[in-house]
């Protein structure tokens, strides 16, 4: 009798384990909700005599986004919600097509394509740009981007945003999955060609070099007169960087980036200078919420997604 009970116990345990594994495999889509806060702190107009006039900003603005990710992140849909949930949200979609064993092209609904090619000597070509990475990062990116077709891993790779594809990938450059940087993975250098929009076929070319601490943390990125990023402070909670970026011949941006070691939510305190009228705009922006759920089937519309995430007007304010 005791032997029979033991056998039944083992069978029940195996059935429970099998059921749990099946449920896990059934979750082939992830829904994610992100809340961004943007604070317009106003601007200063300089009058040429070491004096300035302050204009009050519009204050705080909340932006809500929902992401629909397939299991391998090879197809992604991002919705930017309106305050009125009955209004149709702005929609961004990403997908890909593998060209051969060395290259893949990612497409987005905004019309821009990003071709990624994996070459020898740990070099990766992204449109007109070339990145040299260490062996560990090359193998990881080849598996994720080329084999699994993960556009989310492509966006994370290019998160510093100094290529012409920055605007196309911007909807993906949020903390969609609590991803921590792996200090084993390093970009060594990059050759970047930014389009000169004043002409039809000319580019501005820059060489970017990376320097790391002994722990593998980025210490600085030097991109000539186009882009610099320097680590200026570190404590138990934050890694703090300052970045200087030339937007074009008429404007530049300086941002202090606070990387939270626990939540992985980035906060930015920034200023943008417009040279034509000597105006400096000040702002802050940060992500305040990440909420995710796994589901078995892709929802058919945005209303179903809102219900699954338990979102309503009150939770979005």
VENFEN-V843667 format. One line per field, one symbol per residue. ss: DSSP state (A for helix, B for strand, O for the rest). A space follows every 50 residues. Layout:
ss = ???
This chain:
ss = OAAAAAAAAAAAAAAAAAAAAAAAAAOOBBBBBBBBBBBBBBBBBBOOOO OBBBBOOOBBBBBBBBBBBBOOOOOBBBBBOOOOOOOOOBBBBBBBBBOO OOBBBBBBOOOOBBBBBBBOOOBBBBOOBBBBBOAAAAAAAAAAAAAOOO AAAAAAAOOOOOOOOAAAAAAAOOOOOOOOOOOOOOBBBBBBBBBOOOOO OOBBBBBBBBBBOOOOOBBBBBBOOOBBBBBBBBOOOBBBBBBBBBBBOO BBBBBBBBBBOOOOOBBBBBBBBBOOOOBBBBBBBBBBBBBBBBBOOOOO OAAAAAAAOOOOAAAAO
